[in-house]
């Protein structure tokens, strides 16, 4: 299953339900460039995410860090961490994505001792899974097995999946990362989410730097530093990019026109919307609309 229309709420929380009928988890293959945005946009979810790249390369950003994940490699992304992904150098990246509720990884009796400390750690936003490391290779093998079990659904496959998840977690712990809990890191992440939430609630309105700074409880200069450090762009550039993302679905509606879409997503000039859209998408909004309507994009 490929999730193409990546839906997030105003808090950037992904709204996709990560579960089967029985299990609080989901496993599917993702082709990055088939997503409606052409990449996997910034989001977060409460589930752990395990990734195995089957083809090509991808650049993942987790909080403020970026990591290139090559074919055969993988990634563990911790619960509630902001992350996004884009393919590298037009490689046609395809990866297996396993999302699982932290409470399902081990039994409830073991959760508090062996899982919760990792959820709460501030120095573990992700782990790069490289096959040459035995513990990482074991995790990657289990991701493949879970993906196969989900597809084939043999008798008692749910039990087999739970066994594989326990092995995944045991190998992650074997890696031996010393856990840290820094209050300043917790506060920083909270402030960043508050500012992003404000943008995603008010993107269709006029947005000033003072508004964003106030939403995060920061000065204007601190607000800019947060965005440049974590998202590698200015706050107002992020607002523009987010407005363009929101315009993509609107442009696909048959009754929509470029001017109406521009104003609906917060631009106060059609020409400025077209300029920024072309820079972001390498085509005009009208060309994008036509390409989507005739199925050539």
N, C-alpha and C positions, 0 to 999 in steps of 0.2 A: 504494500500500500504506500502510495506517495502522497504526502500532504502538501498541496500546492498553494492553497489559500491559507496563509499562516496568520491566524487570528489572535490578537492580544488585546487586553483591556487597557484602560487608561493608566494603570499602574505598571504596564509592560508585562503583566503576567499572561503567559500563554493560556488560551482558553481551550485548546485541544484536550479532549479527555484521554488521558494516558492509561487505558486499561482495556482488557478483554472483558467478555461477559463475566468471567469468573475471577480473573486475577487483576490486582491493582498495578498493572504494568502494560507497556506496549512496545512492540518491536517492529520496525519497518525500515525499508530501504529508501533513502532520500537522494534524488538527483538535484544538486543545488540550483543549477541554472533553469530547472523547470518550475521553481517557485515563482509565484506571481511577481515578486519583487526582483527576481534574478539573483537573489541571495537570501540567506536566512536572516531576517531582521533581528535587531536587539530585543531580547525578551528574557524572562526567567520563569521558573516553575518550581514547585516544591519537590518534585521527583529528582532523584539522581539521574544523570544521563551518562551512558556509556556509548562510545562511538568507535566504529571500526571502518576505516576507509578501504573500500573494495577496489576503487579505480580513481586515478588522478591524484590531485593534491588539494588541500583546503587550508585556508587561513582562518583559524578560530580566534575570536577575541573573548576572553573571560574576564569580567570586570575591566581592569585597565591593561591587562596583559594580552599579548598576541603570541600564538604558537602555530607553526606550520606542521600539518599532519599529512604525512605521505602515505602512499599506497602500502597497505599491510600494517600500518601503525594505527593507534587509537588514542582515545582520550576519556578520562573520567572528569565530569563536571559536577561539582558539588551542588547540593540543594540550595535553591534561592539565589544563585549567582547569575548576574546579568551576563548573557552571552549572545554571540552572533557568529555567522560563518559565511564565507564567500570562497568560490573555487579559485585556485591559483593558476594563472597563465592559460585560461581557457582549457583546462585539463579535462573538463567533463566529469568532475568529481562525483562519485557515488559512494555513499556510506551507509552502513547499518546504524540505526539509532535505537538504542534500548533505553527507555525511560521507566523507572521503577520507583514506587513509593518507598521511602526509607524504612517505614515500619514493616515492609514485606521482605526485606533482605534477610533478616534473621527473625527467629521467634521473639515474641514479646518479652520473654524472660531474659533474653540476651541483648535486647535492643539498647537498654539504658547503659550497659557496660561497654558494648562493642560497636555500636552504631552512633548513638547520640553524640558522643564526644567529637566524632568526625564531622557531623552536621554543624556543630557549634564552633568548630575551629576557625579562626580567622586567617590562618596561613595555608589553607588548603582549598583554594577556589577550583583547582584542577590538578590532574596528574597526566603527564604525557606517557602513553603506553607504547613502549618500543619493544618489538619482539625479541631482541637480543637479551633482554632482562627476563629471566625465567618467570618471575611473578607476573609480569605484564603479559607475557606470551600466554600464560595460563588463563588470564582474564579474556584475552582476545579469542582464544579457543572456545571459551564458554559463551561468548557473545554469538559466535557462529552456531554453536549447538542450540542455543535458545531460539535464534532466528529460524533454524530448521524445524525445531519442535513446534513453533507457532504456525509455520506453513503446513506441516504434515499432520499435526494433532493426533499422534498415535495414542493408544490407550494409556491412561494415567500420565499424560504429558505434563499436566500441571505439577505433579509431584517431581517429575524430572527437572522442570524449570526451577522449582524451589531449591532443588539440590544444586543446580548450576549457579544460582544466585548466591547460595551459601559459599560455594567455592570461589566465586568472584570476590566476595567480601573478605574471605580468609586471605586470599592472595594480596588484596589491597592492604590489609593490615600487616602482612608479612613484609611489605615494602619498608615499614619502619619509620615513617615520617613522624618526627616529634611535633606534637600538636601545640599550637599557641592560641591564646585568647586575648586579643588586644582591644580595649575599649575604644581607642581612637579609630581603629579600623571599622568597628561596628557603627560608630557615629558617622563616619565618612560615607559608608554605604547607605545609611538611612537618609542622609542629606541628598545624595545623588538621586535616590529613588523619589524623594519628595519633589525635586525639581523636574524630573522626567514626568512624574504624575501630573504636575501642573501643566506642562506643555501638552500632554496628551488629552487633557481636559479642555484646554483653552486654545488649541492650535488654530481654530477658525476665527479667533479674535485677534485684535492688535496685541502683540506681545513686545514688551520692553525688557531690557536687561534688568532693570530694577525689580520687575515682577518676579523674574526667576530667582534673583538673589534673595528676595524676601521669602519666597517659597522654601528655600533651603536654609534660611536663617544665616545667610552669609553676606559679606560685602560684595560689591560689583566685581572687584578684582579677584576675590576668592572664588566667586562663582565661575569666572572665566578660567581660572586655574584648574578647578574641578573638571570642567568639560574638556579642556585641552589634555589633562593628564589621563582621564579615563576614556574619553571618546575620541580623542585626537582631533577635535574640531572646536570651533567657537560655539557658544550657546546659540547664537542666532543662525549660524550655518546648520546646526542640528535642527532647529525649528524649520528651516527651509526644506531640508532633506525629508523631515517627517511629513510635512505638508505634501510633498511630491509623492511619497509613499501612499498617503491617504487618497490622492487623486487617481491612483491606478484603477481601483475598483469602480470609482465614479465614471471614469472615461469609458469603461466597458459597458455601461448601461446605454441601450440603443437611443434613448431619448435625450441623453446628455449632450451638451456642447461645451467647447473649451472655455468660453468666457464664464459660463455658470459654474463650472467645476473650479476654475481659478478662484472665484470669490467664495465658494463654499468651503474651500480648504484654507482660506485666510490670506490669499494674495489680494492686493488692492489694485493690481494692474495686470491685464491679460498679457501684455507684451513681456512683463517681467516674469510671469509664470512660464511663458513659452521659452524664454531665455534660460531660466534655471532648469526647466524640464529637459531641454535639449542637452544642457551640460551634464545632467545626471544620467539620462537614459540614451544619449546619442541619437535622438530623434525628437521630432516635435510631438506635442500631445495629440494632434490630429493624426499624424502618421501612426502613433501608437494605437489610437482608437481604431483606425482602419485595419491595421495589422491584426489586432485582436478579433475584430469582427469577421475577417475572412480566414482566420485560423492560421495565418502565416507566422505568428509569434507565439 
